[in-house]
Amino acid sequence: MSIDTVTHGMVLYTGVVKNGTVQVGSAPLNGPNANLTTWSTPPALPLGATPACGVAVSDHGNQISVETITTDGTVYRTFCDFANGSTPVDCVTGNPGWTAITNQPARLQSGAPPFGTEEQQRSGDTGPTRSIKVVWEPYVRRTS
């Protein structure tokens, strides 16, 4: 999961990643609906893209710029229209969808890979590559 916010005028814009999907919300900062967030889901990432794992939102002058990074390290960008009066942020109408940025960040072979998403490698290891799968199950304590 990931979250980021930016303010434009009297509206707070929030980008979130939950279960690999990006959503963008808008909440007026004053008035009768102050702090009531309305969510918009941009079009799906391109076919074949891995799930989103991070998000950033910024004021792009006439739109909200939304960038996401996927679990394989690819960065995509899309835009959303500002909220206007009672109309919430709109990430669908007129939106061409996600576009991979032109110069992608380097994929480094050193350091730890993203948690639970890629194979871990040891330098000098000539054996087969190994992967780690982590399953998290919540512990619920029940009273007797």
N, CA, C and O atoms as a GROMACS GRO file, in nm:
protein
  576
    1MET      N    1   0.084  -0.118   0.000
    1MET     CA    2   0.000   0.000   0.000
    1MET      C    3   0.088   0.124   0.000
    1MET      O    4   0.201   0.122   0.048
    2SER      N    5   0.033   0.230  -0.055
    2SER     CA    6   0.107   0.355  -0.064
    2SER      C    7   0.007   0.470  -0.064
    2SER      O    8  -0.108   0.452  -0.105
    3ILE      N    9   0.051   0.589  -0.018
    3ILE     CA   10  -0.037   0.706  -0.014
    3ILE      C   11   0.045   0.832  -0.036
    3ILE      O   12   0.160   0.840   0.006
    4ASP      N   13  -0.015   0.932  -0.102
    4ASP     CA   14   0.048   1.061  -0.123
    4ASP      C   15  -0.064   1.164  -0.136
    4ASP      O   16  -0.174   1.132  -0.181
    5THR      N   17  -0.035   1.290  -0.098
    5THR     CA   18  -0.136   1.395  -0.106
    5THR      C   19  -0.077   1.523  -0.163
    5THR      O   20   0.044   1.546  -0.156
    6VAL      N   21  -0.164   1.606  -0.219
    6VAL     CA   22  -0.128   1.740  -0.265
    6VAL      C   23  -0.253   1.827  -0.252
    6VAL      O   24  -0.365   1.780  -0.269
    7THR      N   25  -0.232   1.954  -0.221
    7THR     CA   26  -0.342   2.048  -0.210
    7THR      C   27  -0.340   2.141  -0.330
    7THR      O   28  -0.235   2.192  -0.369
    8HIS      N   29  -0.458   2.163  -0.389
    8HIS     CA   30  -0.474   2.262  -0.496
    8HIS      C   31  -0.596   2.345  -0.458
    8HIS      O   32  -0.707   2.294  -0.448
    9GLY      N   33  -0.574   2.475  -0.438
    9GLY     CA   34  -0.683   2.560  -0.392
    9GLY      C   35  -0.730   2.513  -0.256
    9GLY      O   36  -0.649   2.497  -0.164
   10MET      N   37  -0.857   2.491  -0.243
   10MET     CA   38  -0.914   2.445  -0.116
   10MET      C   39  -0.957   2.299  -0.123
   10MET      O   40  -1.054   2.259  -0.059
   11VAL      N   41  -0.884   2.220  -0.203
   11VAL     CA   42  -0.915   2.078  -0.218
   11VAL      C   43  -0.788   1.996  -0.191
   11VAL      O   44  -0.680   2.029  -0.241
   12LEU      N   45  -0.802   1.891  -0.112
   12LEU     CA   46  -0.693   1.796  -0.085
   12LEU      C   47  -0.711   1.677  -0.178
   12LEU      O   48  -0.816   1.613  -0.178
   13TYR      N   49  -0.608   1.648  -0.258
   13TYR     CA   50  -0.608   1.533  -0.348
   13TYR      C   51  -0.521   1.424  -0.286
   13TYR      O   52  -0.410   1.452  -0.241
   14THR      N   53  -0.572   1.302  -0.285
   14THR     CA   54  -0.501   1.190  -0.224
   14THR      C   55  -0.490   1.078  -0.326
   14THR      O   56  -0.589   1.037  -0.386
   15GLY      N   57  -0.369   1.029  -0.347
   15GLY     CA   58  -0.348   0.911  -0.431
   15GLY      C   59  -0.315   0.794  -0.341
   15GLY      O   60  -0.234   0.806  -0.249
   16VAL      N   61  -0.377   0.680  -0.368
   16VAL     CA   62  -0.350   0.560  -0.289
   16VAL      C   63  -0.330   0.440  -0.381
   16VAL      O   64  -0.384   0.435  -0.492
   17VAL      N   65  -0.252   0.345  -0.334
   17VAL     CA   66  -0.240   0.214  -0.397
   17VAL      C   67  -0.288   0.115  -0.294
   17VAL      O   68  -0.237   0.110  -0.182
   18LYS      N   69  -0.385   0.036  -0.333
   18LYS     CA   70  -0.437  -0.068  -0.244
   18LYS      C   71  -0.464  -0.191  -0.330
   18LYS      O   72  -0.537  -0.184  -0.429
   19ASN      N   73  -0.406  -0.303  -0.291
   19ASN     CA   74  -0.420  -0.428  -0.367
   19ASN      C   75  -0.377  -0.412  -0.513
   19ASN      O   76  -0.438  -0.470  -0.602
   20GLY      N   77  -0.272  -0.332  -0.537
   20GLY     CA   78  -0.217  -0.316  -0.670
   20GLY      C   79  -0.291  -0.220  -0.761
   20GLY      O   80  -0.255  -0.205  -0.878
   21THR      N   81  -0.396  -0.154  -0.710
   21THR     CA   82  -0.477  -0.062  -0.789
   21THR      C   83  -0.462   0.080  -0.737
   21THR      O   84  -0.456   0.101  -0.616
   22VAL      N   85  -0.457   0.177  -0.828
   22VAL     CA   86  -0.444   0.318  -0.792
   22VAL      C   87  -0.582   0.383  -0.790
   22VAL      O   88  -0.665   0.359  -0.878
   23GLN      N   89  -0.606   0.465  -0.688
   23GLN     CA   90  -0.726   0.548  -0.680
   23GLN      C   91  -0.683   0.689  -0.641
   23GLN      O   92  -0.583   0.708  -0.571
   24VAL      N   93  -0.760   0.789  -0.688
   24VAL     CA   94  -0.732   0.928  -0.655
   24VAL      C   95  -0.860   0.986  -0.595
   24VAL      O   96  -0.968   0.974  -0.651
   25GLY      N   97  -0.844   1.051  -0.480
   25GLY     CA   98  -0.958   1.110  -0.412
   25GLY      C   99  -0.946   1.260  -0.402
   25GLY      O  100  -0.836   1.315  -0.407
   26SER      N  101  -1.060   1.326  -0.387
   26SER     CA  102  -1.062   1.470  -0.365
   26SER      C  103  -1.153   1.498  -0.246
   26SER      O  104  -1.259   1.439  -0.232
   27ALA      N  105  -1.108   1.592  -0.161
   27ALA     CA  106  -1.185   1.629  -0.043
   27ALA      C  107  -1.175   1.780  -0.024
   27ALA      O  108  -1.065   1.834  -0.012
   28PRO      N  109  -1.291   1.851  -0.021
   28PRO     CA  110  -1.286   1.994   0.008
   28PRO      C  111  -1.232   2.017   0.149
   28PRO      O  112  -1.259   1.938   0.240
   29LEU      N  113  -1.157   2.124   0.166
   29LEU     CA  114  -1.098   2.152   0.297
   29LEU      C  115  -1.187   2.241   0.384
   29LEU      O  116  -1.158   2.260   0.501
   30ASN      N  117  -1.296   2.294   0.326
   30ASN     CA  118  -1.390   2.373   0.405
   30ASN      C  119  -1.530   2.355   0.349
   30ASN      O  120  -1.547   2.290   0.245
   31GLY      N  121  -1.629   2.411   0.414
   31GLY     CA  122  -1.767   2.399   0.369
   31GLY      C  123  -1.837   2.280   0.431
   31GLY      O  124  -1.781   2.213   0.518
   32PRO      N  125  -1.961   2.253   0.387
   32PRO     CA  126  -2.042   2.148   0.449
   32PRO      C  127  -1.987   2.007   0.428
   32PRO      O  128  -2.014   1.918   0.508
   33ASN      N  129  -1.911   1.986   0.321
   33ASN     CA  130  -1.854   1.852   0.294
   33ASN      C  131  -1.705   1.845   0.322
   33ASN      O  132  -1.633   1.763   0.264
   34ALA      N  133  -1.658   1.933   0.411
   34ALA     CA  134  -1.515   1.937   0.443
   34ALA      C  135  -1.466   1.799   0.485
   34ALA      O  136  -1.527   1.731   0.568
   35ASN      N  137  -1.355   1.759   0.425
   35ASN     CA  138  -1.286   1.634   0.456
   35ASN      C  139  -1.362   1.508   0.413
   35ASN      O  140  -1.326   1.398   0.453
   36LEU      N  141  -1.468   1.524   0.332
   36LEU     CA  142  -1.540   1.409   0.278
   36LEU      C  143  -1.475   1.374   0.144
   36LEU      O  144  -1.492   1.447   0.046
   37THR      N  145  -1.402   1.262   0.139
   37THR     CA  146  -1.327   1.224   0.020
   37THR      C  147  -1.414   1.146  -0.077
   37THR      O  148  -1.483   1.052  -0.038
   38THR      N  149  -1.410   1.186  -0.204
   38THR     CA  150  -1.476   1.113  -0.312
   38THR      C  151  -1.366   1.055  -0.400
   38THR      O  152  -1.272   1.126  -0.437
   39TRP      N  153  -1.378   0.926  -0.434
   39TRP     CA  154  -1.270   0.856  -0.504
   39TRP      C  155  -1.299   0.835  -0.652
   39TRP      O  156  -1.414   0.816  -0.691
   40SER      N  157  -1.193   0.840  -0.733
   40SER     CA  158  -1.199   0.811  -0.876
   40SER      C  159  -1.089   0.709  -0.906
   40SER      O  160  -0.978   0.719  -0.855
   41THR      N  161  -1.122   0.611  -0.990
   41THR     CA  162  -1.024   0.511  -1.028
   41THR      C  163  -0.982   0.536  -1.172
   41THR      O  164  -1.064   0.526  -1.263
   42PRO      N  165  -0.853   0.568  -1.194
   42PRO     CA  166  -0.806   0.585  -1.332
   42PRO      C  167  -0.822   0.455  -1.410
   42PRO      O  168  -0.841   0.349  -1.351
   43PRO      N  169  -0.814   0.463  -1.543
   43PRO     CA  170  -0.817   0.339  -1.622
   43PRO      C  171  -0.710   0.242  -1.573
   43PRO      O  172  -0.612   0.283  -1.510
   44ALA      N  173  -0.728   0.114  -1.602
   44ALA     CA  174  -0.633   0.011  -1.559
   44ALA      C  175  -0.496   0.035  -1.623
   44ALA      O  176  -0.486   0.094  -1.731
   45LEU      N  177  -0.393  -0.011  -1.555
   45LEU     CA  178  -0.258  -0.007  -1.613
   45LEU      C  179  -0.258  -0.087  -1.743
   45LEU      O  180  -0.344  -0.172  -1.763
   46PRO      N  181  -0.162  -0.059  -1.833
   46PRO     CA  182  -0.157  -0.130  -1.961
   46PRO      C  183  -0.154  -0.282  -1.943
   46PRO      O  184  -0.104  -0.332  -1.843
   47LEU      N  185  -0.207  -0.352  -2.041
   47LEU     CA  186  -0.208  -0.497  -2.040
   47LEU      C  187  -0.067  -0.550  -2.023
   47LEU      O  188   0.025  -0.506  -2.093
   48GLY      N  189  -0.048  -0.642  -1.932
   48GLY     CA  190   0.084  -0.700  -1.906
   48GLY      C  191   0.163  -0.630  -1.798
   48GLY      O  192   0.267  -0.681  -1.755
   49ALA      N  193   0.116  -0.512  -1.752
   49ALA     CA  194   0.188  -0.441  -1.645
   49ALA      C  195   0.169  -0.516  -1.514
   49ALA      O  196   0.063  -0.573  -1.488
   50THR      N  197   0.273  -0.515  -1.431
   50THR     CA  198   0.261  -0.575  -1.299
   50THR      C  199   0.183  -0.479  -1.209
   50THR      O  200   0.166  -0.363  -1.246
   51PRO      N  201   0.135  -0.524  -1.093
   51PRO     CA  202   0.055  -0.438  -1.006
   51PRO      C  203   0.131  -0.315  -0.956
   51PRO      O  204   0.254  -0.317  -0.942
   52ALA      N  205   0.057  -0.209  -0.931
   52ALA     CA  206   0.115  -0.086  -0.875
   52ALA      C  207   0.153  -0.112  -0.729
   52ALA      O  208   0.087  -0.189  -0.659
   53CYS      N  209   0.261  -0.046  -0.685
   53CYS     CA  210   0.301  -0.060  -0.545
   53CYS      C  211   0.337   0.073  -0.481
   53CYS      O  212   0.361   0.079  -0.361
   54GLY      N  213   0.340   0.181  -0.559
   54GLY     CA  214   0.370   0.314  -0.505
   54GLY      C  215   0.298   0.418  -0.589
   54GLY      O  216   0.271   0.396  -0.707
   55VAL      N  217   0.268   0.534  -0.528
   55VAL     CA  218   0.196   0.640  -0.599
   55VAL      C  219   0.248   0.776  -0.557
   55VAL      O  220   0.295   0.794  -0.445
   56ALA      N  221   0.241   0.872  -0.650
   56ALA     CA  222   0.275   1.011  -0.621
   56ALA      C  223   0.174   1.098  -0.695
   56ALA      O  224   0.139   1.070  -0.810
   57VAL      N  225   0.126   1.204  -0.629
   57VAL     CA  226   0.035   1.299  -0.692
   57VAL      C  227   0.096   1.437  -0.683
   57VAL      O  228   0.161   1.471  -0.584
   58SER      N  229   0.076   1.518  -0.789
   58SER     CA  230   0.130   1.654  -0.788
   58SER      C  231   0.038   1.745  -0.866
   58SER      O  232  -0.036   1.702  -0.955
   59ASP      N  233   0.044   1.873  -0.831
   59ASP     CA  234  -0.033   1.977  -0.900
   59ASP      C  235   0.041   2.008  -1.029
   59ASP      O  236   0.154   2.055  -1.027
   60HIS      N  237  -0.023   1.982  -1.140
   60HIS     CA  238   0.041   2.002  -1.271
   60HIS      C  239  -0.011   2.129  -1.339
   60HIS      O  240  -0.005   2.140  -1.461
   61GLY      N  241  -0.062   2.224  -1.262
   61GLY     CA  242  -0.111   2.350  -1.318
   61GLY      C  243  -0.257   2.344  -1.356
   61GLY      O  244  -0.338   2.414  -1.295
   62ASN      N  245  -0.294   2.262  -1.455
   62ASN     CA  246  -0.434   2.252  -1.494
   62ASN      C  247  -0.491   2.112  -1.471
   62ASN      O  248  -0.607   2.088  -1.504
   63GLN      N  249  -0.413   2.022  -1.416
   63GLN     CA  250  -0.457   1.886  -1.384
   63GLN      C  251  -0.374   1.832  -1.267
   63GLN      O  252  -0.273   1.891  -1.228
   64ILE      N  253  -0.418   1.720  -1.215
   64ILE     CA  254  -0.340   1.647  -1.115
   64ILE      C  255  -0.260   1.541  -1.190
   64ILE      O  256  -0.317   1.462  -1.265
   65SER      N  257  -0.129   1.540  -1.171
   65SER     CA  258  -0.043   1.438  -1.230
   65SER      C  259  -0.033   1.323  -1.130
   65SER      O  260  -0.007   1.345  -1.012
   66VAL      N  261  -0.055   1.201  -1.178
   66VAL     CA  262  -0.048   1.083  -1.094
   66VAL      C  263   0.057   0.991  -1.154
   66VAL      O  264   0.050   0.955  -1.271
   67GLU      N  265   0.155   0.953  -1.073
   67GLU     CA  266   0.257   0.858  -1.117
   67GLU      C  267   0.253   0.738  -1.025
   67GLU      O  268   0.229   0.750  -0.905
   68THR      N  269   0.277   0.621  -1.084
   68THR     CA  270   0.282   0.499  -1.005
   68THR      C  271   0.402   0.417  -1.048
   68THR      O  272   0.446   0.424  -1.163
   69ILE      N  273   0.455   0.341  -0.956
   69ILE     CA  274   0.561   0.245  -0.987
   69ILE      C  275   0.505   0.107  -0.963
   69ILE      O  276   0.434   0.083  -0.865
   70THR      N  277   0.536   0.016  -1.053
   70THR     CA  278   0.484  -0.120  -1.042
   70THR      C  279   0.587  -0.210  -0.974
   70THR      O  280   0.701  -0.170  -0.951
   71THR      N  281   0.545  -0.331  -0.943
   71THR     CA  282   0.634  -0.422  -0.870
   71THR      C  283   0.756  -0.463  -0.951
   71THR      O  284   0.852  -0.513  -0.894
   72ASP      N  285   0.753  -0.442  -1.084
   72ASP     CA  286   0.874  -0.472  -1.162
   72ASP      C  287   0.960  -0.348  -1.185
   72ASP      O  288   1.060  -0.354  -1.255
   73GLY      N  289   0.921  -0.233  -1.125
   73GLY     CA  290   1.003  -0.113  -1.131
   73GLY      C  291   0.970  -0.018  -1.245
   73GLY      O  292   1.041   0.080  -1.264
   74THR      N  293   0.863  -0.043  -1.321
   74THR     CA  294   0.824   0.045  -1.431
   74THR      C  295   0.740   0.160  -1.376
   74THR      O  296   0.650   0.138  -1.295
   75VAL      N  297   0.770   0.283  -1.421
   75VAL     CA  298   0.697   0.401  -1.377
   75VAL      C  299   0.600   0.445  -1.487
   75VAL      O  300   0.639   0.459  -1.603
   76TYR      N  301   0.475   0.467  -1.448
   76TYR     CA  302   0.370   0.512  -1.540
   76TYR      C  303   0.315   0.645  -1.490
   76TYR      O  304   0.321   0.676  -1.371
   77ARG      N  305   0.259   0.724  -1.585
   77ARG     CA  306   0.199   0.853  -1.550
   77ARG      C  307   0.063   0.866  -1.618
   77ARG      O  308   0.044   0.819  -1.730
   78THR      N  309  -0.030   0.931  -1.548
   78THR     CA  310  -0.160   0.967  -1.603
   78THR      C  311  -0.202   1.098  -1.541
   78THR      O  312  -0.133   1.150  -1.453
   79PHE      N  313  -0.313   1.153  -1.585
   79PHE     CA  314  -0.361   1.282  -1.535
   79PHE      C  315  -0.508   1.272  -1.497
   79PHE      O  316  -0.583   1.194  -1.555
   80CYS      N  317  -0.548   1.353  -1.399
   80CYS     CA  318  -0.686   1.362  -1.356
   80CYS      C  319  -0.728   1.509  -1.358
   80CYS      O  320  -0.648   1.598  -1.331
   81ASP      N  321  -0.857   1.533  -1.390
   81ASP     CA  322  -0.909   1.669  -1.387
   81ASP      C  323  -0.940   1.709  -1.243
   81ASP      O  324  -0.986   1.627  -1.164
   82PHE      N  325  -0.915   1.836  -1.211
   82PHE     CA  326  -0.943   1.887  -1.077
   82PHE      C  327  -1.090   1.873  -1.041
   82PHE      O  328  -1.177   1.872  -1.129
   83ALA      N  329  -1.116   1.863  -0.912
   83ALA     CA  330  -1.253   1.872  -0.863
   83ALA      C  331  -1.301   2.014  -0.889
   83ALA      O  332  -1.222   2.109  -0.887
   84ASN      N  333  -1.430   2.029  -0.913
   84ASN     CA  334  -1.485   2.161  -0.945
   84ASN      C  335  -1.621   2.174  -0.879
   84ASN      O  336  -1.719   2.112  -0.922
   85GLY      N  337  -1.628   2.256  -0.774
   85GLY     CA  338  -1.755   2.271  -0.701
   85GLY      C  339  -1.797   2.138  -0.642
   85GLY      O  340  -1.726   2.080  -0.560
   86SER      N  341  -1.916   2.089  -0.684
   86SER     CA  342  -1.966   1.962  -0.631
   86SER      C  343  -1.919   1.843  -0.715
   86SER      O  344  -1.951   1.729  -0.683
   87THR      N  345  -1.843   1.868  -0.823
   87THR     CA  346  -1.791   1.761  -0.908
   87THR      C  347  -1.657   1.714  -0.853
   87THR      O  348  -1.564   1.794  -0.842
   88PRO      N  349  -1.645   1.585  -0.817
   88PRO     CA  350  -1.518   1.536  -0.761
   88PRO      C  351  -1.410   1.523  -0.868
   88PRO      O  352  -1.436   1.542  -0.987
   89VAL      N  353  -1.289   1.489  -0.825
   89VAL     CA  354  -1.178   1.465  -0.917
   89VAL      C  355  -1.222   1.361  -1.020
   89VAL      O  356  -1.293   1.265  -0.987
   90ASP      N  357  -1.178   1.380  -1.145
   90ASP     CA  358  -1.218   1.290  -1.254
   90ASP      C  359  -1.093   1.236  -1.321
   90ASP      O  360  -1.016   1.310  -1.383
   91CYS      N  361  -1.072   1.104  -1.308
   91CYS     CA  362  -0.956   1.040  -1.369
   91CYS      C  363  -0.995   0.954  -1.488
   91CYS      O  364  -0.914   0.875  -1.538
   92VAL      N  365  -1.119   0.968  -1.536
   92VAL     CA  366  -1.167   0.883  -1.644
   92VAL      C  367  -1.199   0.965  -1.770
   92VAL      O  368  -1.146   0.935  -1.877
   93THR      N  369  -1.285   1.067  -1.758
   93THR     CA  370  -1.329   1.144  -1.873
   93THR      C  371  -1.211   1.212  -1.941
   93THR      O  372  -1.137   1.286  -1.877
   94GLY      N  373  -1.192   1.186  -2.067
   94GLY     CA  374  -1.085   1.248  -2.144
   94GLY      C  375  -0.946   1.199  -2.108
   94GLY      O  376  -0.847   1.253  -2.157
   95ASN      N  377  -0.936   1.097  -2.024
   95ASN     CA  378  -0.806   1.046  -1.981
   95ASN      C  379  -0.761   0.935  -2.075
   95ASN      O  380  -0.831   0.835  -2.089
   96PRO      N  381  -0.646   0.951  -2.140
   96PRO     CA  382  -0.599   0.847  -2.232
   96PRO      C  383  -0.543   0.724  -2.161
   96PRO      O  384  -0.509   0.625  -2.226
   97GLY      N  385  -0.533   0.729  -2.029
   97GLY     CA  386  -0.479   0.615  -1.955
   97GLY      C  387  -0.334   0.635  -1.917
   97GLY      O  388  -0.280   0.746  -1.929
   98TRP      N  389  -0.271   0.529  -1.871
   98TRP     CA  390  -0.134   0.533  -1.822
   98TRP      C  391  -0.034   0.526  -1.938
   98TRP      O  392  -0.054   0.453  -2.035
   99THR      N  393   0.073   0.603  -1.925
   99THR     CA  394   0.182   0.601  -2.021
   99THR      C  395   0.312   0.578  -1.945
   99THR      O  396   0.339   0.646  -1.846
  100ALA      N  397   0.392   0.484  -1.993
  100ALA     CA  398   0.523   0.462  -1.931
  100ALA      C  399   0.608   0.586  -1.955
  100ALA      O  400   0.611   0.638  -2.066
  101ILE      N  401   0.678   0.633  -1.852
  101ILE     CA  402   0.763   0.751  -1.871
  101ILE      C  403   0.877   0.715  -1.965
  101ILE      O  404   0.915   0.598  -1.975
  102THR      N  405   0.932   0.815  -2.032
  102THR     CA  406   1.031   0.793  -2.136
  102THR      C  407   1.159   0.730  -2.083
  102THR      O  408   1.205   0.629  -2.137
  103ASN      N  409   1.219   0.787  -1.979
  103ASN     CA  410   1.342   0.732  -1.923
  103ASN      C  411   1.310   0.664  -1.791
  103ASN      O  412   1.286   0.731  -1.690
  104GLN      N  413   1.310   0.532  -1.791
  104GLN     CA  414   1.280   0.454  -1.672
  104GLN      C  415   1.400   0.452  -1.578
  104GLN      O  416   1.514   0.463  -1.622
  105PRO      N  417   1.374   0.438  -1.445
  105PRO     CA  418   1.486   0.428  -1.352
  105PRO      C  419   1.565   0.299  -1.377
  105PRO      O  420   1.511   0.200  -1.425
  106ALA      N  421   1.693   0.303  -1.343
  106ALA     CA  422   1.779   0.186  -1.363
  106ALA      C  423   1.735   0.074  -1.271
  106ALA      O  424   1.694   0.097  -1.157
  107ARG      N  425   1.745  -0.047  -1.321
  107ARG     CA  426   1.716  -0.165  -1.240
  107ARG      C  427   1.848  -0.216  -1.186
  107ARG      O  428   1.927  -0.275  -1.260
  108LEU      N  429   1.872  -0.193  -1.059
  108LEU     CA  430   1.999  -0.231  -0.998
  108LEU      C  431   1.995  -0.375  -0.952
  108LEU      O  432   1.891  -0.424  -0.909
  109GLN      N  433   2.107  -0.442  -0.961
  109GLN     CA  434   2.117  -0.581  -0.917
  109GLN      C  435   2.164  -0.592  -0.772
  109GLN      O  436   2.169  -0.701  -0.717
  110SER      N  437   2.199  -0.479  -0.712
  110SER     CA  438   2.247  -0.484  -0.574
  110SER      C  439   2.134  -0.445  -0.479
  110SER      O  440   2.035  -0.385  -0.521
  111GLY      N  441   2.150  -0.478  -0.355
  111GLY     CA  442   2.050  -0.444  -0.256
  111GLY      C  443   1.938  -0.546  -0.254
  111GLY      O  444   1.935  -0.639  -0.336
  112ALA      N  445   1.848  -0.529  -0.163
  112ALA     CA  446   1.737  -0.622  -0.149
  112ALA      C  447   1.631  -0.594  -0.254
  112ALA      O  448   1.601  -0.478  -0.282
  113PRO      N  449   1.573  -0.698  -0.312
  113PRO     CA  450   1.466  -0.678  -0.408
  113PRO      C  451   1.338  -0.634  -0.336
  113PRO      O  452   1.330  -0.646  -0.214
  114PRO      N  453   1.239  -0.585  -0.410
  114PRO     CA  454   1.113  -0.551  -0.344
  114PRO      C  455   1.061  -0.671  -0.268
  114PRO      O  456   1.067  -0.783  -0.318
  115PHE      N  457   1.011  -0.649  -0.150
  115PHE     CA  458   0.969  -0.754  -0.059
  115PHE      C  459   0.868  -0.848  -0.122
  115PHE      O  460   0.760  -0.805  -0.163
  116GLY      N  461   0.903  -0.973  -0.131
  116GLY     CA  462   0.810  -1.076  -0.175
  116GLY      C  463   0.774  -1.071  -0.323
  116GLY      O  464   0.676  -1.135  -0.363
  117THR      N  465   0.849  -0.997  -0.407
  117THR     CA  466   0.808  -0.984  -0.546
  117THR      C  467   0.907  -1.041  -0.646
  117THR      O  468   0.868  -1.078  -0.757
  118GLU      N  469   1.032  -1.049  -0.612
  118GLU     CA  470   1.133  -1.094  -0.707
  118GLU      C  471   1.224  -1.198  -0.642
  118GLU      O  472   1.223  -1.216  -0.520
  119GLU      N  473   1.299  -1.263  -0.725
  119GLU     CA  474   1.396  -1.358  -0.672
  119GLU      C  475   1.511  -1.284  -0.607
  119GLU      O  476   1.555  -1.180  -0.657
  120GLN      N  477   1.558  -1.337  -0.497
  120GLN     CA  478   1.673  -1.276  -0.432
  120GLN      C  479   1.798  -1.342  -0.487
  120GLN      O  480   1.801  -1.464  -0.509
  121GLN      N  481   1.902  -1.261  -0.509
  121GLN     CA  482   2.026  -1.312  -0.566
  121GLN      C  483   2.141  -1.284  -0.471
  121GLN      O  484   2.144  -1.182  -0.402
  122ARG      N  485   2.235  -1.376  -0.467
  122ARG     CA  486   2.358  -1.357  -0.391
  122ARG      C  487   2.471  -1.339  -0.491
  122ARG      O  488   2.477  -1.408  -0.592
  123SER      N  489   2.560  -1.245  -0.462
  123SER     CA  490   2.674  -1.228  -0.553
  123SER      C  491   2.764  -1.351  -0.543
  123SER      O  492   2.792  -1.400  -0.433
  124GLY      N  493   2.808  -1.400  -0.656
  124GLY     CA  494   2.896  -1.515  -0.660
  124GLY      C  495   2.825  -1.648  -0.648
  124GLY      O  496   2.890  -1.752  -0.654
  125ASP      N  497   2.694  -1.649  -0.631
  125ASP     CA  498   2.618  -1.773  -0.619
  125ASP      C  499   2.602  -1.833  -0.758
  125ASP      O  500   2.540  -1.772  -0.846
  126THR      N  501   2.657  -1.951  -0.779
  126THR     CA  502   2.649  -2.014  -0.911
  126THR      C  503   2.537  -2.117  -0.916
  126THR      O  504   2.512  -2.175  -1.022
  127GLY      N  505   2.472  -2.139  -0.805
  127GLY     CA  506   2.363  -2.236  -0.801
  127GLY      C  507   2.235  -2.176  -0.859
  127GLY      O  508   2.234  -2.062  -0.908
  128PRO      N  509   2.128  -2.254  -0.853
  128PRO     CA  510   2.001  -2.204  -0.907
  128PRO      C  511   1.953  -2.083  -0.826
  128PRO      O  512   1.982  -2.070  -0.707
  129THR      N  513   1.880  -1.995  -0.892
  129THR     CA  514   1.827  -1.880  -0.820
  129THR      C  515   1.716  -1.927  -0.727
  129THR      O  516   1.646  -2.025  -0.755
  130ARG      N  517   1.703  -1.858  -0.618
  130ARG     CA  518   1.604  -1.895  -0.518
  130ARG      C  519   1.509  -1.779  -0.497
  130ARG      O  520   1.546  -1.663  -0.514
  131SER      N  521   1.388  -1.810  -0.462
  131SER     CA  522   1.292  -1.704  -0.432
  131SER      C  523   1.234  -1.728  -0.293
  131SER      O  524   1.237  -1.839  -0.240
  132ILE      N  525   1.182  -1.622  -0.238
  132ILE     CA  526   1.121  -1.629  -0.106
  132ILE      C  527   0.975  -1.590  -0.122
  132ILE      O  528   0.944  -1.486  -0.180
  133LYS      N  529   0.888  -1.671  -0.071
  133LYS     CA  530   0.746  -1.639  -0.072
  133LYS      C  531   0.703  -1.620   0.073
  133LYS      O  532   0.725  -1.707   0.157
  134VAL      N  533   0.641  -1.507   0.100
  134VAL     CA  534   0.598  -1.477   0.234
  134VAL      C  535   0.446  -1.472   0.235
  134VAL      O  536   0.384  -1.402   0.154
  135VAL      N  537   0.386  -1.545   0.326
  135VAL     CA  538   0.242  -1.542   0.342
  135VAL      C  539   0.213  -1.488   0.480
  135VAL      O  540   0.266  -1.539   0.579
  136TRP      N  541   0.131  -1.386   0.486
  136TRP     CA  542   0.099  -1.325   0.614
  136TRP      C  543  -0.044  -1.360   0.649
  136TRP      O  544  -0.136  -1.333   0.572
  137GLU      N  545  -0.062  -1.418   0.763
  137GLU     CA  546  -0.196  -1.447   0.812
  137GLU      C  547  -0.211  -1.378   0.946
  137GLU      O  548  -0.130  -1.398   1.037
  138PRO      N  549  -0.316  -1.296   0.960
  138PRO     CA  550  -0.333  -1.224   1.085
  138PRO      C  551  -0.361  -1.320   1.201
  138PRO      O  552  -0.430  -1.420   1.185
  139TYR      N  553  -0.308  -1.286   1.314
  139TYR     CA  554  -0.335  -1.363   1.434
  139TYR      C  555  -0.450  -1.297   1.508
  139TYR      O  556  -0.441  -1.179   1.544
  140VAL      N  557  -0.555  -1.370   1.529
  140VAL     CA  558  -0.671  -1.316   1.598
  140VAL      C  559  -0.682  -1.386   1.733
  140VAL      O  560  -0.693  -1.508   1.740
  141ARG      N  561  -0.678  -1.309   1.837
  141ARG     CA  562  -0.691  -1.367   1.971
  141ARG      C  563  -0.837  -1.362   2.012
  141ARG      O  564  -0.899  -1.256   2.013
  142ARG      N  565  -0.890  -1.475   2.045
  142ARG     CA  566  -1.030  -1.483   2.084
  142ARG      C  567  -1.039  -1.510   2.234
  142ARG      O  568  -0.966  -1.593   2.288
  143THR      N  569  -1.127  -1.440   2.297
  143THR     CA  570  -1.144  -1.463   2.440
  143THR      C  571  -1.229  -1.587   2.462
  143THR      O  572  -1.318  -1.618   2.382
  144SER      N  573  -1.202  -1.658   2.571
  144SER     CA  574  -1.276  -1.781   2.600
  144SER      C  575  -1.403  -1.753   2.674
  144SER      O  576  -1.478  -1.845   2.706
   0.00000   0.00000   0.00000
